[in-house]
Amino acid sequence: MKKFVAIATLILLASSALAQTSLPTGTALKMKLETTLATYSSKAGDPFQARVTEAVVLDGKTVIPVGTTVQGRVTKTTEPRRVAGKPTITLFPETLVLPNGDRMMLNATLVDTNARDGSDVNSEGQFKGSGHDGKDLTEIGMGTGGGMLVGGLIGGGKGLLIGGAIGAGVTVTHWLSKHRSTTLPAGTEMVMELSRPMVMNPGSGQ
């Protein structure tokens, strides 16, 4: 009797294992962010949520349907001074919540967004905002021009050169002292890739 029970248990376990679906490492999850995140307001530990916008299909079967929720948290934000680098938002996805209520641990890394203007995602999955842009160059130019105008009114041609140098120096110092921020607004399209295989329960995509 005990031998029969043991055999039956092994059969059930084997059947369950065969019925499970495993998504391989590198599987892409396309989603839309539902939480606005910003370096000047978000901090480590803050939650974020996104919604899957394209079904994940394996062997002709939908295993992660559209509308599945991705939940996670912010692990780090940085706002360095402009000379020190780019502002950064680091996300840590934790849970996949299927439409039927099933919850699964999610191990994935951000690889891309539709945000442009000089932003990108590095090899560690960190969202990097832009560095200096046209507005910064305009700001420096206006400071230089303003200094030249004042210098010219006071000292003629020589004053133009001195005023321009002083204006540029003051403006650049001010520019370097400012912090660069970045934002991932709600509605941002993101792509994450599984960093390890993910086992799905039978019927999880239904």
MOKAKA-V955400 format. One record per run of one state. SS is the DSSP state (helix for helix, strand for strand, loop for the rest). FROM is the first residue (numbers start at 1). LEN is the number of residues. Records with the same first field share a line. If there is no record, write none. Layout:
# MOKAKA-V955400
SS=FROM-LEN + FROM-LEN
This chain:
# MOKAKA-V955400
loop=1-1 + 20-1 + 24-4 + 34-3 + 39-8 + 53-3 + 59-2 + 65-4 + 79-2 + 82-6 + 98-5 + 106-2 + 114-6 + 122-4 + 129-5 + 178-1 + 180-3 + 185-4 + 195-3 + 201-6
helix=2-18 + 134-44
strand=21-3 + 28-6 + 37-2 + 47-6 + 56-3 + 61-4 + 69-10 + 81-1 + 88-10 + 103-3 + 108-6 + 120-2 + 126-3 + 179-1 + 183-2 + 189-6 + 198-3
